[in-house]
């Protein structure tokens, strides 16, 4: 009995796929009527055999809508591959006591074409019934009944596909609704303002944090209403950046002042990324607004303090240089040493001034090369420039530097230039220095090559300048160097790790 209930449940589930309870079988009614005319029979049925009954989805010549399964001819017809024929039911031992034979509709002749689903499961039969016995159907009638049975299955399979599609659509809609609820719940729990927009930029969602921050009524900032919340001075840049992102798909990233519910404007970081479908088309933008007002004020305060400290440090360099000059005037015998020391102090000052904190008023200087090696070289080599002509020729890459590397680099190139001016290529009118910079893997290579100067020879002892260069390159910058005392000029090569040149290692 348990096995029988299991089979019934399976069959009920199978038939449920065809949505038979929904009705609307007009096409099947027409097929049944045509089958009756084709076979010259008073009765034609489209019968679906269930667990305990057979149900007539369409019928001609019969009032009953269903009968018990145990008297069903179609329950046998559906099990075969060909048309099931009963020429004279009262003479057939299988049906001699059948209630449909001994009582209405008094079946004598039966012919049924099986109805089989796409998965091979038998569903029922398209049958014709007569109240008088027959030997068989004609060949044309057999072919016609078979074709009509196939058409019945076309209709039923179509209903099944439609039902499956509706179920999928309903499941998809439920999934979308569930995902939307989850997104909104997650967005409302975030400390940031979250928003979304359609591919054309129409903003259709803001989370609770947005309305809490702005104090605006729900839905009042949809579309382009949000732009009125920005400070008037920031709106053009924000709109330009947003339109660029919409046109190119590039991430949206900008700082602007957003009106708070108090009426004050607070600095906010606006960001957005596109969501794309499998074909790469943008289907939606998801964005955030983060209140950075306190951080902005803190950065401005830190920058002001840094500027003040930098100014004082620069003054200290000037004071030290002045003290050295004053001491040299009082003690002429140390004049040469004092002048070298003073020049070194001033070169440190120039290096510090190059990498000191710069604000918005220094933007032009930044664009001109601050934070790059050539920028500090221009400062160090300025005394060796005559009008628009320089005797130190630069070529190659221009890597980034920062405050850590500026001081040793300033001392290094100051010593090289000073020595070249005293003893090397820059000590004669036609002498030149070629300085080439190249990035080699994780190192920056710098080649200093002098030409056209007096003959040079290897010194017996290492001077202070040489020791200072070694200290700068090897100990402070973690690099290495080689010297080549060529007949026509000194050649020195340095290899300095990129990470020692700048914290933004690898950025050229």
VEXDREN-2710 file (C-alpha; in Angstrom, 1 decimal):
% VEXDREN-2710
k/r/px/py/pz
1/UNK/0.0/0.0/0.0
2/UNK/2.9/2.4/0.8
3/UNK/4.3/1.7/-2.7
4/UNK/1.0/2.4/-4.3
5/UNK/0.7/5.8/-2.5
6/UNK/4.2/6.6/-3.7
7/UNK/3.3/5.9/-7.4
8/UNK/0.1/7.9/-7.0
9/UNK/2.1/10.8/-5.7
10/UNK/4.6/10.6/-8.5
11/UNK/1.8/10.5/-11.1
12/UNK/-0.1/13.4/-9.5
13/UNK/3.1/15.4/-9.6
14/UNK/3.6/14.5/-13.3
15/UNK/0.1/15.5/-14.3
16/UNK/0.3/18.7/-12.3
17/UNK/3.1/19.9/-14.6
18/UNK/0.5/20.2/-17.4
19/UNK/-1.7/22.5/-15.3
20/UNK/-4.8/20.5/-16.2
21/UNK/-7.0/22.2/-13.6
22/UNK/-6.7/25.5/-15.3
23/UNK/-9.2/24.5/-18.0
24/UNK/-9.3/26.3/-21.4
25/UNK/-9.2/23.2/-23.7
26/UNK/-11.0/24.7/-26.7
27/UNK/-8.4/23.4/-29.1
28/UNK/-8.8/19.9/-27.6
29/UNK/-12.6/20.1/-28.0
30/UNK/-12.0/20.8/-31.7
31/UNK/-9.6/17.9/-32.0
32/UNK/-12.1/15.5/-30.3
33/UNK/-14.9/16.7/-32.6
34/UNK/-12.7/16.2/-35.7
35/UNK/-11.7/12.7/-34.5
36/UNK/-15.4/11.7/-34.2
37/UNK/-16.1/12.9/-37.8
38/UNK/-12.9/11.3/-39.1
39/UNK/-13.8/7.9/-37.7
40/UNK/-17.6/8.2/-38.1
41/UNK/-18.0/7.6/-34.4
42/UNK/-20.7/9.1/-32.1
43/UNK/-18.2/9.5/-29.2
44/UNK/-14.6/10.9/-29.1
45/UNK/-12.7/11.7/-25.9
46/UNK/-9.3/13.2/-24.8
47/UNK/-8.8/11.1/-21.7
48/UNK/-6.1/11.6/-19.0
49/UNK/-5.7/8.7/-16.7
50/UNK/-5.0/9.5/-13.1
51/UNK/-4.6/7.3/-10.0
52/UNK/-8.2/6.5/-9.3
53/UNK/-10.1/8.1/-12.2
54/UNK/-9.9/9.1/-15.9
55/UNK/-10.6/12.7/-16.7
56/UNK/-12.0/13.8/-20.0
57/UNK/-10.3/17.1/-21.0
58/UNK/-12.4/17.2/-24.2
59/UNK/-15.4/15.1/-25.2
60/UNK/-17.9/14.7/-28.0
61/UNK/-21.1/12.7/-27.6
62/UNK/-20.7/12.1/-23.9
63/UNK/-22.0/14.0/-20.9
64/UNK/-19.8/12.5/-18.2
65/UNK/-16.6/14.5/-17.3
66/UNK/-14.8/11.5/-15.7
67/UNK/-15.1/7.8/-14.8
68/UNK/-13.4/5.5/-12.4
69/UNK/-10.0/4.3/-13.6
70/UNK/-11.0/0.6/-13.1
71/UNK/-13.5/0.8/-16.0
72/UNK/-11.1/2.8/-18.2
73/UNK/-10.3/1.4/-21.7
74/UNK/-7.7/4.3/-22.0
75/UNK/-5.7/3.0/-19.1
76/UNK/-4.8/0.0/-21.3
77/UNK/-4.6/2.0/-24.5
78/UNK/-1.9/4.4/-23.1
79/UNK/0.5/1.6/-22.4
80/UNK/1.0/0.6/-26.0
81/UNK/2.8/2.2/-28.9
82/UNK/0.1/1.7/-31.5
83/UNK/-3.6/2.3/-31.6
84/UNK/-5.5/0.0/-29.2
85/UNK/-8.5/-1.6/-30.8
86/UNK/-11.5/-3.4/-29.1
87/UNK/-13.8/-4.6/-32.0
88/UNK/-16.7/-5.9/-29.8
89/UNK/-16.4/-5.2/-26.1
90/UNK/-19.0/-7.7/-24.9
91/UNK/-17.1/-10.5/-26.6
92/UNK/-13.8/-9.4/-25.0
93/UNK/-13.1/-11.1/-21.7
94/UNK/-11.3/-8.0/-20.4
95/UNK/-14.4/-5.9/-20.7
96/UNK/-17.4/-8.3/-20.6
97/UNK/-18.4/-7.1/-17.1
98/UNK/-17.2/-3.4/-17.6
99/UNK/-19.9/-0.9/-16.3
100/UNK/-19.3/1.2/-19.5
101/UNK/-20.2/-1.9/-21.6
102/UNK/-23.1/-3.2/-19.6
103/UNK/-24.5/0.3/-19.0
104/UNK/-24.3/3.8/-20.6
105/UNK/-22.7/4.5/-23.0
106/UNK/-22.9/0.8/-24.0
107/UNK/-19.5/0.6/-25.6
108/UNK/-19.1/-1.9/-28.3
109/UNK/-16.2/-0.6/-30.4
110/UNK/-13.2/1.3/-29.0
111/UNK/-10.1/2.7/-30.7
112/UNK/-7.5/4.7/-28.7
113/UNK/-4.2/6.4/-29.7
114/UNK/-1.8/6.7/-26.7
115/UNK/-0.9/10.1/-25.4
116/UNK/2.7/10.0/-24.3
117/UNK/4.6/12.9/-22.7
118/UNK/8.0/14.2/-23.9
119/UNK/9.7/12.3/-21.1
120/UNK/8.1/9.0/-22.2
121/UNK/5.5/8.9/-19.5
122/UNK/2.0/7.7/-20.6
123/UNK/-0.7/10.2/-19.8
124/UNK/-3.9/8.8/-21.4
125/UNK/-5.4/8.4/-24.9
126/UNK/-7.4/10.1/-27.7
127/UNK/-10.2/7.6/-28.3
128/UNK/-13.3/7.1/-30.5
129/UNK/-16.2/4.9/-29.3
130/UNK/-19.1/3.4/-31.1
131/UNK/-22.3/1.6/-29.9
132/UNK/-22.0/-1.0/-32.6
133/UNK/-19.2/-3.4/-33.2
134/UNK/-16.5/-2.9/-35.9
135/UNK/-13.7/-4.9/-37.2
136/UNK/-11.2/-2.1/-37.3
137/UNK/-10.5/1.5/-38.5
138/UNK/-9.5/2.2/-42.0
139/UNK/-5.9/3.0/-42.7
140/UNK/-6.7/6.7/-43.2
141/UNK/-8.6/6.7/-39.9
142/UNK/-5.7/5.1/-38.1
143/UNK/-3.2/7.6/-39.5
144/UNK/-5.5/10.5/-38.7
145/UNK/-6.2/9.4/-35.2
146/UNK/-2.4/9.0/-34.6
147/UNK/-1.7/12.5/-36.0
148/UNK/-4.5/14.0/-33.8
149/UNK/-3.1/12.3/-30.7
150/UNK/0.3/14.0/-31.5
151/UNK/-1.5/17.3/-31.8
152/UNK/-3.1/16.8/-28.4
153/UNK/0.4/16.3/-27.0
154/UNK/1.6/19.5/-28.8
155/UNK/-1.1/21.4/-26.9
156/UNK/-0.4/19.7/-23.6
157/UNK/3.4/20.2/-23.8
158/UNK/2.8/23.8/-24.8
159/UNK/0.8/24.2/-21.6
160/UNK/3.6/22.5/-19.6
161/UNK/6.2/24.9/-21.1
162/UNK/4.0/27.9/-20.4
163/UNK/3.5/26.7/-16.9
164/UNK/7.2/26.1/-16.4
165/UNK/7.9/29.6/-17.8
166/UNK/5.4/31.2/-15.4
167/UNK/6.9/29.2/-12.5
168/UNK/10.4/30.4/-13.5
169/UNK/9.2/33.9/-13.9
170/UNK/7.6/33.8/-10.5
171/UNK/10.7/32.3/-9.0
172/UNK/12.8/34.9/-10.7
173/UNK/10.6/37.6/-9.5
174/UNK/10.7/36.2/-6.0
175/UNK/14.5/36.0/-6.2
176/UNK/14.7/39.6/-7.4
177/UNK/12.3/40.8/-4.7
178/UNK/14.3/38.8/-2.1
179/UNK/17.6/40.2/-3.4
180/UNK/16.2/43.7/-3.4
181/UNK/15.0/43.3/0.2
182/UNK/18.4/42.0/1.2
183/UNK/20.1/44.9/-0.6
184/UNK/17.9/47.5/1.0
185/UNK/18.3/45.9/4.5
186/UNK/22.1/45.8/4.0
187/UNK/22.2/49.3/2.7
188/UNK/20.1/50.7/5.6
189/UNK/22.5/49.1/8.1
190/UNK/25.6/50.7/6.6
191/UNK/27.0/53.9/8.1
192/UNK/27.4/55.3/4.6
193/UNK/24.9/56.9/2.3
194/UNK/24.0/54.3/-0.4
195/UNK/22.3/55.1/-3.7
196/UNK/21.7/53.4/-7.1
197/UNK/20.8/54.6/-10.5
198/UNK/19.7/53.2/-13.9
199/UNK/22.2/53.0/-16.8
200/UNK/21.1/56.5/-18.0
201/UNK/22.0/58.0/-14.6
202/UNK/18.4/58.3/-13.2
203/UNK/18.8/57.9/-9.5
204/UNK/16.0/55.6/-8.2
205/UNK/17.1/54.6/-4.7
206/UNK/18.7/56.2/-1.6
207/UNK/19.1/54.4/1.7
208/UNK/17.8/55.6/5.1
209/UNK/21.2/57.1/5.9
210/UNK/20.9/59.5/3.0
211/UNK/17.5/60.8/4.2
212/UNK/18.8/61.0/7.8
213/UNK/21.8/63.0/6.7
214/UNK/20.1/65.4/4.3
215/UNK/16.8/65.6/6.1
216/UNK/15.0/65.5/2.8
217/UNK/11.5/63.9/2.3
218/UNK/11.5/60.3/1.0
219/UNK/11.8/60.2/-2.8
220/UNK/12.4/64.0/-3.1
221/UNK/15.9/63.5/-4.5
222/UNK/15.2/60.9/-7.1
223/UNK/16.2/61.5/-10.7
224/UNK/18.5/64.5/-10.7
225/UNK/17.1/66.1/-7.6
226/UNK/20.2/65.0/-5.7
227/UNK/22.4/67.6/-7.4
228/UNK/20.6/70.4/-5.6
229/UNK/22.0/69.0/-2.4
230/UNK/25.6/69.8/-3.5
231/UNK/27.3/73.1/-2.9
232/UNK/26.9/75.4/-5.9
233/UNK/30.6/75.6/-6.4
234/UNK/31.0/71.8/-6.6
235/UNK/28.0/71.0/-8.8
236/UNK/29.7/71.6/-12.2
237/UNK/32.7/69.3/-11.4
238/UNK/30.4/66.6/-9.9
239/UNK/28.1/66.7/-13.0
240/UNK/31.0/66.6/-15.4
241/UNK/32.5/63.6/-13.6
242/UNK/29.2/61.8/-13.4
243/UNK/28.5/62.3/-17.1
244/UNK/32.0/61.0/-17.9
245/UNK/31.4/57.9/-15.9
246/UNK/28.0/57.3/-17.6
247/UNK/29.5/57.7/-21.0
248/UNK/32.6/55.5/-20.4
249/UNK/31.7/53.2/-17.6
250/UNK/34.7/54.5/-15.6
251/UNK/34.4/54.5/-11.8
252/UNK/32.9/57.6/-10.2
253/UNK/35.1/59.2/-7.6
254/UNK/34.9/62.8/-6.4
255/UNK/34.9/64.9/-3.3
256/UNK/32.2/67.6/-2.9
257/UNK/30.3/69.5/-0.2
258/UNK/26.9/68.0/0.6
259/UNK/24.2/69.9/2.4
260/UNK/23.5/68.5/5.9
261/UNK/20.0/68.6/7.5
262/UNK/21.4/71.4/9.7
263/UNK/21.8/73.6/6.6
264/UNK/25.6/73.4/6.8
265/UNK/27.7/71.9/4.0
266/UNK/29.9/68.9/4.8
267/UNK/32.7/67.4/2.8
268/UNK/31.7/64.1/1.3
269/UNK/33.4/61.4/-0.8
270/UNK/31.2/60.2/-3.6
271/UNK/32.0/56.9/-5.3
272/UNK/30.1/54.6/-7.7
273/UNK/30.8/51.5/-9.7
274/UNK/28.8/50.0/-12.6
275/UNK/27.1/46.5/-12.5
276/UNK/27.3/44.7/-15.8
277/UNK/25.5/41.8/-17.3
278/UNK/27.1/38.8/-19.0
279/UNK/27.6/40.8/-22.2
280/UNK/29.3/43.6/-20.4
281/UNK/26.4/46.0/-20.7
282/UNK/25.8/48.3/-17.6
283/UNK/22.6/47.4/-15.9
284/UNK/22.9/49.6/-12.8
285/UNK/25.2/51.9/-10.9
286/UNK/25.7/51.4/-7.1
287/UNK/27.2/54.3/-5.3
288/UNK/28.1/55.6/-1.8
289/UNK/28.5/59.0/-0.1
290/UNK/30.9/59.0/2.8
291/UNK/31.1/61.9/5.3
292/UNK/34.7/62.9/5.3
293/UNK/34.2/66.4/6.8
294/UNK/36.1/65.7/10.0
295/UNK/39.0/64.1/8.2
296/UNK/39.1/67.0/5.8
297/UNK/39.4/69.5/8.6
298/UNK/42.0/67.4/10.3
299/UNK/44.1/67.1/7.1
300/UNK/43.9/70.9/6.6
301/UNK/45.0/71.4/10.2
302/UNK/47.9/69.0/9.7
303/UNK/48.9/70.6/6.5
304/UNK/48.9/74.0/8.2
305/UNK/51.1/72.6/11.0
306/UNK/53.4/70.9/8.5
307/UNK/53.8/74.2/6.5
308/UNK/54.7/76.0/9.7
309/UNK/57.3/73.3/10.7
310/UNK/58.7/73.3/7.2
311/UNK/59.0/77.1/7.2
312/UNK/60.9/76.9/10.6
313/UNK/63.2/74.1/9.3
314/UNK/64.0/76.2/6.2
315/UNK/64.9/79.1/8.5
316/UNK/67.1/76.9/10.5
317/UNK/69.1/76.0/7.4
318/UNK/69.4/79.7/6.6
319/UNK/70.6/80.5/10.1
320/UNK/73.1/77.7/10.1
321/UNK/74.5/78.8/6.7
322/UNK/74.7/82.4/8.1
323/UNK/76.5/81.3/11.2
324/UNK/79.0/79.4/9.0
325/UNK/79.6/82.4/6.9
326/UNK/80.0/84.7/9.9
327/UNK/82.5/82.2/11.4
328/UNK/84.5/82.1/8.2
329/UNK/84.8/85.9/8.1
330/UNK/86.1/85.9/11.7
331/UNK/88.5/83.0/11.0
332/UNK/89.7/83.4/7.4
333/UNK/91.9/80.4/7.7
334/UNK/88.8/78.1/7.6
335/UNK/87.3/80.0/4.7
336/UNK/87.5/77.2/2.1
337/UNK/86.2/74.5/4.5
338/UNK/83.4/76.8/5.7
339/UNK/82.4/77.6/2.1
340/UNK/82.1/73.9/1.3
341/UNK/80.1/73.3/4.5
342/UNK/77.9/76.3/3.7
343/UNK/77.2/75.0/0.2
344/UNK/76.3/71.6/1.6
345/UNK/73.9/73.1/4.1
346/UNK/72.2/75.2/1.4
347/UNK/71.9/72.1/-0.8
348/UNK/70.1/70.4/2.1
349/UNK/67.8/73.4/2.3
350/UNK/67.0/73.2/-1.4
351/UNK/66.3/69.5/-1.1
352/UNK/64.0/70.1/1.9
353/UNK/62.2/72.9/0.2
354/UNK/61.6/70.6/-2.8
355/UNK/59.8/67.9/-0.8
356/UNK/58.2/70.0/2.0
357/UNK/54.4/69.9/2.3
358/UNK/52.7/71.8/-0.5
359/UNK/49.1/73.0/-0.5
360/UNK/46.7/74.0/-3.2
361/UNK/48.7/77.1/-3.9
362/UNK/51.6/74.9/-5.0
363/UNK/49.6/73.0/-7.6
364/UNK/51.5/74.7/-10.5
365/UNK/54.8/73.7/-8.9
366/UNK/53.6/70.1/-8.5
367/UNK/52.6/70.0/-12.2
368/UNK/56.1/71.3/-13.0
369/UNK/57.8/68.4/-11.4
370/UNK/57.6/68.2/-7.7
371/UNK/58.0/64.7/-6.4
372/UNK/60.2/63.7/-9.4
373/UNK/64.0/63.3/-9.6
374/UNK/64.4/65.9/-12.3
375/UNK/62.7/68.5/-10.2
376/UNK/65.4/68.2/-7.5
377/UNK/68.1/68.0/-10.1
378/UNK/67.0/71.3/-11.6
379/UNK/67.3/72.8/-8.1
380/UNK/70.8/71.4/-7.5
381/UNK/72.2/72.1/-11.0
382/UNK/70.7/75.7/-11.3
383/UNK/74.1/77.4/-10.6
384/UNK/75.7/75.5/-13.6
385/UNK/73.1/76.8/-16.0
386/UNK/74.2/79.8/-18.3
387/UNK/71.1/81.5/-19.6
388/UNK/69.0/78.8/-21.3
389/UNK/72.1/76.5/-21.7
390/UNK/72.9/73.8/-19.2
391/UNK/76.2/72.0/-19.0
392/UNK/74.6/69.0/-17.3
393/UNK/72.5/67.1/-19.8
394/UNK/69.7/64.9/-18.4
395/UNK/68.1/61.9/-20.2
396/UNK/66.1/58.8/-19.6
397/UNK/63.4/58.2/-16.9
398/UNK/62.1/60.5/-14.3
399/UNK/61.3/58.4/-11.2
400/UNK/59.4/59.6/-8.2
401/UNK/61.2/60.6/-5.0
402/UNK/59.9/61.6/-1.6
403/UNK/61.1/63.2/1.6
404/UNK/63.2/60.2/2.7
405/UNK/65.3/60.2/-0.4
406/UNK/65.5/63.9/-1.2
407/UNK/68.2/64.7/1.4
408/UNK/70.7/62.0/0.4
409/UNK/70.0/62.6/-3.3
410/UNK/70.6/66.4/-2.7
411/UNK/73.9/65.8/-1.0
412/UNK/75.0/63.2/-3.7
413/UNK/74.4/65.4/-6.7
414/UNK/75.7/68.5/-4.9
415/UNK/79.0/66.7/-4.3
416/UNK/79.2/65.4/-7.9
417/UNK/78.5/68.8/-9.4
418/UNK/80.9/70.6/-7.0
419/UNK/83.7/68.2/-7.7
420/UNK/83.1/68.4/-11.4
421/UNK/83.2/72.3/-11.1
422/UNK/86.5/72.2/-9.2
423/UNK/88.4/69.3/-10.8
424/UNK/86.3/67.8/-13.6
425/UNK/84.4/68.5/-16.7
426/UNK/82.7/71.6/-15.4
427/UNK/86.0/73.2/-14.5
428/UNK/86.7/74.0/-18.2
429/UNK/84.5/75.9/-20.7
430/UNK/83.9/73.0/-23.1
431/UNK/83.3/70.3/-20.5
432/UNK/79.9/68.6/-20.2
433/UNK/78.2/66.1/-17.9
434/UNK/75.8/63.5/-19.2
435/UNK/73.4/62.1/-16.6
436/UNK/71.2/59.2/-17.7
437/UNK/68.4/57.6/-15.5
438/UNK/66.8/54.3/-16.2
439/UNK/64.6/51.9/-14.3
440/UNK/66.0/48.3/-14.2
441/UNK/63.6/45.9/-12.5
442/UNK/63.4/47.0/-8.9
443/UNK/66.3/49.4/-9.1
444/UNK/66.8/52.9/-10.5
445/UNK/70.2/53.2/-12.3
446/UNK/71.9/56.6/-12.6
447/UNK/74.9/57.1/-14.8
448/UNK/77.0/60.2/-14.3
449/UNK/79.6/60.6/-17.2
450/UNK/81.9/63.6/-17.6
451/UNK/83.4/64.6/-20.9
452/UNK/85.8/67.3/-22.1
453/UNK/87.4/68.0/-18.8
454/UNK/91.0/67.7/-17.7
455/UNK/92.6/64.3/-17.3
456/UNK/91.7/62.7/-14.0
457/UNK/93.5/60.2/-11.8
458/UNK/92.5/57.9/-9.0
459/UNK/93.3/59.7/-5.7
460/UNK/95.5/58.0/-3.1
461/UNK/93.1/58.5/-0.3
462/UNK/89.3/58.8/-0.2
463/UNK/88.2/62.4/0.5
464/UNK/85.3/63.7/2.5
465/UNK/83.2/64.2/-0.6
466/UNK/83.7/60.6/-1.7
467/UNK/82.8/59.3/1.8
468/UNK/79.7/61.5/1.8
469/UNK/78.6/60.1/-1.5
470/UNK/79.2/56.5/-0.2
471/UNK/77.2/57.3/2.9
472/UNK/74.3/58.8/0.9
473/UNK/74.1/55.9/-1.7
474/UNK/74.9/52.8/0.3
475/UNK/73.8/53.5/3.9
476/UNK/71.0/56.0/3.5
477/UNK/69.5/54.7/0.2
478/UNK/70.6/51.0/0.4
479/UNK/72.2/51.1/-3.1
480/UNK/75.6/50.6/-4.6
481/UNK/77.9/52.5/-6.9
482/UNK/80.9/51.9/-9.2
483/UNK/83.6/54.4/-10.3
484/UNK/85.5/54.4/-13.5
485/UNK/88.4/56.9/-13.8
486/UNK/88.4/57.3/-17.6
487/UNK/91.1/59.5/-19.2
488/UNK/88.5/61.9/-20.6
489/UNK/86.4/62.1/-17.5
490/UNK/85.0/60.4/-14.4
491/UNK/82.2/57.9/-14.9
492/UNK/80.1/56.8/-11.9
493/UNK/77.0/54.5/-11.9
494/UNK/74.5/54.1/-9.0
495/UNK/71.9/51.4/-8.5
496/UNK/69.3/52.5/-6.0
497/UNK/66.2/50.4/-5.0
498/UNK/63.0/52.0/-6.2
499/UNK/61.4/51.6/-2.8
500/UNK/64.3/53.8/-1.4
501/UNK/63.5/56.5/-3.9
502/UNK/59.8/56.7/-3.1
503/UNK/57.2/55.0/-0.9
504/UNK/55.2/54.6/-4.2
505/UNK/57.7/52.0/-5.2
506/UNK/57.5/51.0/-8.9
507/UNK/55.8/54.2/-10.0
508/UNK/57.9/55.8/-12.7
END
